[in-house]
Amino acid sequence: MNNDKNSIKGLKSKIETIEKKNKNESLPKKEKALNFGFKISTEIVAALIVGVGIGILVDKFLGTKPFGLIIFFIFGALAGFLNIYRVMRRIEKQ
């Protein structure tokens, strides 16, 4: 019984050391930069797609052909840059 407890404690300590080692080994800088770039580009593209989609719908329902698209494209671009700003602030705090 006592042998089982010692072996379990030994196993737990081995697992903890391996987990600590894995946490310390983070992604290489190249992969971090790639992930960050992909996240930033996704933020901008998604905001622009939503803005353009809303602009097209507004133009369709109100009959203001290019103006809704232009206005909501600008709003989408601003929303994308605002999202990027928020992501940068979060990274800066870390």
DRENDREN-971929 format. One line per 8 residues: number of its first residue (from 1); their letters; for each residue x, y, z of N, C-alpha, C, CB. Coordinates in nm, 4 decimals. Last residue first. Glycine has a CB too. Layout:
NUM = A = X:Y:Z:X:Y:Z:X:Y:Z:X:Y:Z  ...
! end
This chain:
94 = QKEIRRMV = 0.0320:4.1958:-2.1857:0.0936:4.0682:-2.1520:0.2412:4.0882:-2.1496:0.0545:3.9569:-2.2511  -0.0276:4.4448:-2.2813:-0.0472:4.4199:-2.1389:0.0194:4.2903:-2.0941:-0.1954:4.4154:-2.1067  0.0153:4.4106:-2.5555:0.1022:4.5000:-2.4815:0.0920:4.4766:-2.3302:0.0681:4.6445:-2.5146  -0.1980:4.2504:-2.6242:-0.0622:4.1951:-2.6329:0.0340:4.2802:-2.5509:-0.0149:4.1875:-2.7804  -0.4051:4.4354:-2.5886:-0.4031:4.3116:-2.5122:-0.2642:4.2498:-2.5098:-0.5028:4.2129:-2.5694  -0.3336:4.6276:-2.7807:-0.3366:4.6658:-2.6387:-0.3312:4.5412:-2.5487:-0.4643:4.7488:-2.6076  -0.3666:4.4782:-3.0138:-0.2339:4.5298:-2.9788:-0.2280:4.5687:-2.8315:-0.1980:4.6508:-3.0668  -0.6426:4.4361:-3.0075:-0.5523:4.3212:-3.0010:-0.4134:4.3666:-2.9588:-0.5461:4.2483:-3.1370
86 = RYINLFGA = -0.7314:4.7013:-3.0366:-0.7638:4.6262:-2.9158:-0.6712:4.5055:-2.8986:-0.9098:4.5804:-2.9197  -0.6362:4.7571:-3.2939:-0.5896:4.8367:-3.1805:-0.6138:4.7624:-3.0494:-0.6600:4.9736:-3.1780  -0.7896:4.5781:-3.4381:-0.6444:4.5617:-3.4353:-0.5859:4.6384:-3.3176:-0.5809:4.6095:-3.5679  -1.0427:4.6929:-3.3990:-1.0151:4.5574:-3.3496:-0.8654:4.5321:-3.3402:-1.0803:4.4525:-3.4407  -1.0016:4.9333:-3.5345:-1.0308:4.9357:-3.3916:-1.0048:4.7990:-3.3284:-1.1760:4.9786:-3.3675  -0.9698:4.8410:-3.7938:-0.8556:4.9037:-3.7275:-0.8773:4.9146:-3.5761:-0.8300:5.0425:-3.7868  -1.2329:4.7437:-3.8331:-1.1169:4.6548:-3.8433:-0.9955:4.7123:-3.7724:-1.0834:4.6284:-3.9890  -1.3820:4.9778:-3.8101:-1.4032:4.8695:-3.7137:-1.2854:4.7720:-3.7152:-1.5347:4.7946:-3.7445
78 = LAGFIFFI = -1.2873:5.1148:-4.0357:-1.2649:5.1697:-3.9012:-1.2826:5.0624:-3.7935:-1.3612:5.2867:-3.8746  -1.3842:4.9433:-4.2342:-1.2405:4.9660:-4.2213:-1.2073:5.0207:-4.0827:-1.1910:5.0628:-4.3304  -1.6597:4.9705:-4.1884:-1.5950:4.8401:-4.1748:-1.4451:4.8535:-4.1574:-1.6249:4.7535:-4.2953  -1.6971:5.2422:-4.2505:-1.7247:5.1934:-4.1146:-1.6576:5.0581:-4.0894:-1.8766:5.1815:-4.0920  -1.6295:5.2286:-4.5236:-1.5475:5.3100:-4.4328:-1.5700:5.2662:-4.2885:-1.5804:5.4607:-4.4489  -1.8397:5.0668:-4.6064:-1.7025:5.0225:-4.6292:-1.6079:5.0978:-4.5353:-1.6615:5.0444:-4.7774  -2.0549:5.2291:-4.5471:-2.0332:5.1110:-4.4633:-1.8979:5.0447:-4.4899:-2.1446:5.0104:-4.4860  -2.0160:5.4291:-4.7443:-2.0208:5.4644:-4.6022:-1.9914:5.3425:-4.5150:-2.1582:5.5236:-4.5659
70 = ILGFPKTG = -2.0260:5.2793:-4.9844:-1.9087:5.3601:-4.9494:-1.9046:5.3884:-4.7996:-1.9090:5.4924:-5.0280  -2.2827:5.1645:-4.9715:-2.1638:5.0807:-4.9822:-2.0395:5.1572:-4.9390:-2.1472:5.0295:-5.1253  -2.4436:5.3920:-4.9647:-2.4444:5.2984:-4.8522:-2.3210:5.2099:-4.8520:-2.5695:5.2122:-4.8560  -2.3833:5.5053:-5.2211:-2.3519:5.5747:-5.0966:-2.3505:5.4827:-4.9750:-2.4508:5.6850:-5.0742  -2.4565:5.3903:-5.4645:-2.3183:5.3712:-5.4168:-2.2936:5.4220:-5.2745:-2.2231:5.4406:-5.5105  -2.7758:5.3829:-5.4398:-2.6815:5.2882:-5.4973:-2.5382:5.2929:-5.4427:-2.6769:5.3099:-5.6413  -3.0158:5.3779:-5.2547:-2.9065:5.4769:-5.2588:-2.7815:5.4061:-5.3083:-2.8818:5.5427:-5.1171  -3.2300:5.2133:-5.1976:-3.2128:5.2624:-5.3339:-3.1083:5.3719:-5.3450:-3.3433:5.3130:-5.3862
62 = LFKDVLIG = -3.2822:5.0825:-4.9631:-3.3100:5.2256:-4.9679:-3.2938:5.2863:-5.1071:-3.2202:5.2970:-4.8721  -3.2167:4.8128:-5.0169:-3.3459:4.8461:-4.9580:-3.3803:4.9941:-4.9707:-3.3475:4.8064:-4.8131  -2.9626:4.8273:-5.1401:-3.0705:4.7523:-5.2030:-3.2073:4.7956:-5.1498:-3.0505:4.6027:-5.1804  -2.8080:4.9723:-4.9578:-2.8307:5.0251:-5.0924:-2.9485:4.9569:-5.1603:-2.7055:5.0086:-5.1776  -2.8120:4.7898:-4.7452:-2.8707:4.9236:-4.7284:-2.9013:4.9845:-4.8652:-2.7749:5.0164:-4.6480  -2.6728:4.5738:-4.8617:-2.8119:4.5577:-4.8187:-2.8817:4.6924:-4.8019:-2.8178:4.4795:-4.6876  -2.4234:4.6934:-4.9034:-2.4999:4.6435:-5.0188:-2.6468:4.6271:-4.9821:-2.4421:4.5089:-5.0687  -2.3509:4.7471:-4.6360:-2.3661:4.8554:-4.7334:-2.4468:4.8132:-4.8548:-2.2305:4.9047:-4.7778
54 = IGVGVILA = -2.3291:4.4899:-4.5313:-2.4337:4.5797:-4.4794:-2.4579:4.6938:-4.5772:-2.3943:4.6359:-4.3402  -2.1081:4.4067:-4.6863:-2.2363:4.3352:-4.6914:-2.3506:4.4211:-4.6418:-2.2292:4.2078:-4.6093  -1.9099:4.5877:-4.6075:-1.9552:4.5876:-4.7469:-2.0896:4.5174:-4.7595:-1.8513:4.5196:-4.8378  -1.8873:4.5107:-4.3340:-1.9225:4.6471:-4.3735:-1.9764:4.6544:-4.5154:-1.8023:4.7374:-4.3606  -1.8090:4.2413:-4.3560:-1.9344:4.2752:-4.2881:-1.9802:4.4150:-4.3294:-1.9174:4.2672:-4.1341  -1.5636:4.2774:-4.4898:-1.6709:4.1970:-4.5512:-1.8054:4.2296:-4.4882:-1.6411:4.0462:-4.5366  -1.4201:4.4307:-4.3029:-1.4528:4.4871:-4.4345:-1.5658:4.4096:-4.5023:-1.3287:4.4873:-4.5243  -1.3979:4.2496:-4.0900:-1.4692:4.3760:-4.0704:-1.5086:4.4387:-4.2042:-1.3828:4.4740:-3.9898
46 = AVIETSIK = -1.2474:4.0478:-4.2152:-1.3817:4.0191:-4.1637:-1.4620:4.1470:-4.1450:-1.3729:3.9431:-4.0312  -1.0073:4.1833:-4.2745:-1.0895:4.1286:-4.3823:-1.2324:4.1022:-4.3344:-1.0272:3.9991:-4.4366  -0.9116:4.2505:-4.0156:-0.9410:4.3537:-4.1149:-1.0370:4.3013:-4.2215:-0.8113:4.4033:-4.1803  -0.8859:3.9970:-3.8916:-0.9665:4.1033:-3.8296:-1.0069:4.2076:-3.9345:-0.8877:4.1712:-3.7138  -0.7073:3.8696:-4.0627:-0.8434:3.8181:-4.0498:-0.9360:3.9229:-3.9895:-0.8446:3.6913:-3.9642  -0.4746:4.0141:-4.0166:-0.5371:4.0192:-4.1490:-0.6802:3.9682:-4.1453:-0.4561:3.9380:-4.2492  -0.4318:3.9446:-3.7468:-0.4528:4.0838:-3.7854:-0.5230:4.0918:-3.9206:-0.3188:4.1592:-3.7902  -0.3908:3.6660:-3.7675:-0.4996:3.7195:-3.6843:-0.5329:3.8628:-3.7242:-0.4615:3.7138:-3.5352
38 = FGFNLAKE = -0.1645:3.6539:-3.9294:-0.2896:3.5941:-3.9756:-0.4075:3.6481:-3.8969:-0.2840:3.4418:-3.9641  0.0225:3.7778:-3.7623:-0.0122:3.8369:-3.8922:-0.1436:3.7828:-3.9461:0.0986:3.8112:-3.9932  0.0295:3.5911:-3.5520:-0.0120:3.7287:-3.5278:-0.0546:3.7959:-3.6572:0.1006:3.8078:-3.4620  0.1284:3.3639:-3.6818:-0.0037:3.3605:-3.6182:-0.0576:3.5011:-3.5959:0.0030:3.2855:-3.4848  0.3802:3.4653:-3.7584:0.2860:3.4197:-3.8598:0.1440:3.4156:-3.8039:0.3265:3.2813:-3.9121  0.4953:3.5139:-3.5114:0.4741:3.6256:-3.6031:0.3729:3.5880:-3.7107:0.6069:3.6685:-3.6676  0.5063:3.2527:-3.4135:0.4298:3.3542:-3.3415:0.3971:3.4706:-3.4339:0.5075:3.4038:-3.2180  0.6801:3.1364:-3.5980:0.5409:3.0915:-3.5924:0.4532:3.1907:-3.5174:0.5321:2.9543:-3.5264
30 = KKPLSENK = 0.9164:3.2780:-3.5360:0.8623:3.2806:-3.6717:0.7148:3.2403:-3.6733:0.9433:3.1878:-3.7628  0.9687:3.2139:-3.2713:0.9315:3.3508:-3.3064:0.8674:3.3583:-3.4438:1.0530:3.4412:-3.3015  0.8160:2.8982:-3.1719:0.9274:2.9809:-3.2203:0.8778:3.1179:-3.2654:1.0006:2.9106:-3.3362  0.6059:2.8578:-2.8845:0.6266:2.8556:-3.0287:0.7489:2.9378:-3.0670:0.5026:2.9081:-3.1015  0.7670:2.7528:-2.5769:0.6600:2.8145:-2.6548:0.6933:2.8048:-2.8027:0.6387:2.9621:-2.6130  0.8407:2.5810:-2.3179:0.8742:2.5715:-2.4602:0.7579:2.6272:-2.5409:0.9055:2.4239:-2.5018  0.7093:2.6045:-2.0789:0.8224:2.6925:-2.1047:0.8648:2.6913:-2.2512:0.9392:2.6530:-2.0175  0.5252:2.3999:-2.0945:0.4772:2.5375:-2.0879:0.5888:2.6349:-2.1215:0.4203:2.5682:-1.9493
22 = NKKEITEI = 0.6899:2.1750:-2.0887:0.6120:2.2032:-2.2087:0.5594:2.3459:-2.2101:0.4966:2.1059:-2.2199  0.7875:2.1918:-1.8264:0.8805:2.1995:-1.9387:0.8073:2.2357:-2.0671:0.9550:2.0668:-1.9560  0.5537:2.1535:-1.6834:0.6264:2.2799:-1.6705:0.7217:2.2994:-1.7871:0.7037:2.2846:-1.5382  0.4970:1.8888:-1.7623:0.4037:1.9972:-1.7953:0.4714:2.1325:-1.7858:0.2821:1.9934:-1.7028  0.7177:1.7561:-1.6498:0.6996:1.7544:-1.7952:0.6053:1.8658:-1.8385:0.6454:1.6177:-1.8417  0.6682:1.7994:-1.3787:0.7903:1.8530:-1.4400:0.7799:1.8556:-1.5914:0.9115:1.7707:-1.3981  0.4213:1.6661:-1.3494:0.4308:1.8106:-1.3252:0.5556:1.8701:-1.3889:0.4307:1.8393:-1.1754  0.4975:1.4012:-1.4010:0.3987:1.4673:-1.4878:0.4079:1.6192:-1.4723:0.2548:1.4185:-1.4545
14 = KSKLGKIS = 0.6703:1.3564:-1.1838:0.7214:1.3482:-1.3214:0.6283:1.4205:-1.4186:0.7381:1.2008:-1.3642  0.4897:1.3785:-0.9722:0.5990:1.4759:-0.9829:0.6594:1.4742:-1.1226:0.7078:1.4470:-0.8781  0.3238:1.1599:-1.0268:0.2687:1.2957:-1.0270:0.3787:1.3994:-1.0429:0.1904:1.3221:-0.8983  0.5062:0.9496:-0.9877:0.4455:0.9699:-1.1193:0.3889:1.1110:-1.1317:0.3348:0.8662:-1.1442  0.5551:0.9773:-0.7159:0.6646:0.9895:-0.8118:0.6126:1.0169:-0.9516:0.7496:0.8632:-0.8119  0.3019:0.9246:-0.6165:0.3627:1.0564:-0.5941:0.4764:1.0809:-0.6917:0.4139:1.0688:-0.4500  0.2797:0.6587:-0.6988:0.1842:0.7580:-0.7503:0.2402:0.8980:-0.7328:0.0476:0.7458:-0.6787  0.4817:0.5415:-0.5508:0.4907:0.5371:-0.6968:0.3953:0.6387:-0.7603:0.4593:0.3952:-0.7482
6 = NKDNNM = 0.3880:0.5889:-0.2921:0.5159:0.6464:-0.3348:0.5282:0.6486:-0.4867:0.6322:0.5675:-0.2744  0.1536:0.4371:-0.2955:0.1469:0.5821:-0.2736:0.2747:0.6501:-0.3193:0.1213:0.6131:-0.1259  0.2572:0.1791:-0.3312:0.1679:0.2360:-0.4316:0.1599:0.3873:-0.4186:0.0286:0.1751:-0.4195  0.3960:0.1433:-0.0917:0.4707:0.1447:-0.2184:0.3883:0.2084:-0.3296:0.5116:0.0019:-0.2586  0.1890:0.1271:0.0865:0.2792:0.2409:0.0964:0.3613:0.2557:-0.0312:0.3715:0.2257:0.2176  0.0831:-0.1192:0.0000:0.0000:0.0000:0.0000:0.0869:0.1247:0.0000:-0.0942:0.0002:0.1207
! end
